[in-house]
Amino acid sequence: MKKKPDMIKIQELARCAGVSIATVSRVFNHHPNIRPELRQRVFEAAREHGYQPRLSLKQKNVVIITPYNAVWPVQGCVDMILMALTQELPRRGFRLEILPVNNRERLGEIQFCAAVAIGAEPADFADWPGRFPVPLVILDRDGKPKPSHVFHVRSDEAQGMRLAIAHLHESGCRKIGCIIHGDPGAGNAALRHAAILRALETRKLPCDDSLVLFSGAGDERYVELIGKLLKRGVDALFCPGGNAGIIALHAFSLYGRRVPEDVSLIASEQTSFSQYTVPPLTTISPDYPTMAAATADAIEAHLSGDTPPARTVLPYGLLKRESVVLPQTPARRRT
């Protein structure tokens, strides 16, 4: 009969796994010089007997796992999340190591107390429970709340899409086109697509798929897609994802359209330059500092033996600037 998780001791776990107490300790402190098969044996014994290690708070190395290739326009979001983490985690006393996702096999060679994956698909880390006893926080993605030491911190995509559509509608826009970064089923694209259609339908605005488009993985199609939307008579464009607003401003200039006189524009915030464009961009923005704080909270709670929330969902904010037409603006020029 299995013992309850709070009853089994490290000595008993070592006996069940057929290893020394020192080996169990090295496994759960993620010492790099442990053979994979030995590590796996200890993990399996721990799961079988409900053993939950209390990891040392003295081990303060956190690995930040980033995308390998810069993918525009979503790279802007990755950069801002990374900036927030590099401010918050060191403030809590953690040391950081940046590791591109294609090098994550190196995780078996280094010591760390937690990992944070930015914009990674949860399926890519399905093997985490069998390999590492330390907490993993996956940012900007949703996933199943199991196992117990994998956590998700993300923005409320449905709320963010509603926020943008509401602002455009309340500003007088009546035919809103949208370009969503990515392909259906990849990342947050499907969540955004469904939320945009619901928001448009709720406000009794045109909401067919000819007005809500996917860009694919890169930015090559943005100019072409914006041209198609302009031919369909849109008076506003919403393009969630990284710095797509900069690409949209460029496309509008190529088509001879003025923002906001001819078409209003909402994009995703890029802190470095959104407010400095001409005109300054109205944007939706995840709460990056709170996202970083929630990540640090989850890591600290787990390392202390507490149970942090499996999911943390944070609201978007709307930064109102001059790229959205004001209700009192004269009627737009039609070309």
HELIX and SHEET records of a PDB file:
HELIX    1   1 ILE A   10  ALA A   17  1                                   8    
HELIX    2   2 ILE A   21  PHE A   28  1                                   8    
HELIX    3   3 PRO A   36  HIS A   49  1                                  14    
HELIX    4   4 GLN A   75  ARG A   91  1                                  17    
HELIX    5   5 VAL A  101  GLU A  109  5                                   9    
HELIX    6   6 PRO A  122  PHE A  125  5                                   4    
HELIX    7   7 TRP A  128  ARG A  131  1                                   4    
HELIX    8   8 GLU A  157  GLU A  170  1                                  14    
HELIX    9   9 ALA A  189  THR A  202  1                                  14    
HELIX   10  10 TYR A  222  LYS A  231  1                                  10    
HELIX   11  11 ALA A  244  LEU A  254  1                                  11    
HELIX   12  12 SER A  274  TYR A  276  5                                   3    
HELIX   13  13 TYR A  288  LEU A  303  1                                  16    
SHEET    1   A 6 ARG A  95  PRO A 100  0                                        
SHEET    2   A 6 ASN A  61  THR A  66  1                                        
SHEET    3   A 6 ALA A 114  ILE A 118  1                                        
SHEET    4   A 6 LEU A 136  LEU A 139  1                                        
SHEET    5   A 6 VAL A 150  SER A 155  1                                        
SHEET    6   A 6 ARG A 311  LEU A 314  1                                        
SHEET    1   B 6 VAL A 212  PHE A 214  0                                        
SHEET    2   B 6 ILE A 176  ILE A 180  1                                        
SHEET    3   B 6 ALA A 236  CYS A 239  1                                        
SHEET    4   B 6 SER A 264  SER A 268  1                                        
SHEET    5   B 6 THR A 282  SER A 285  1                                        
SHEET    6   B 6 GLY A 317  LEU A 319 -1                                        
END                                                                             
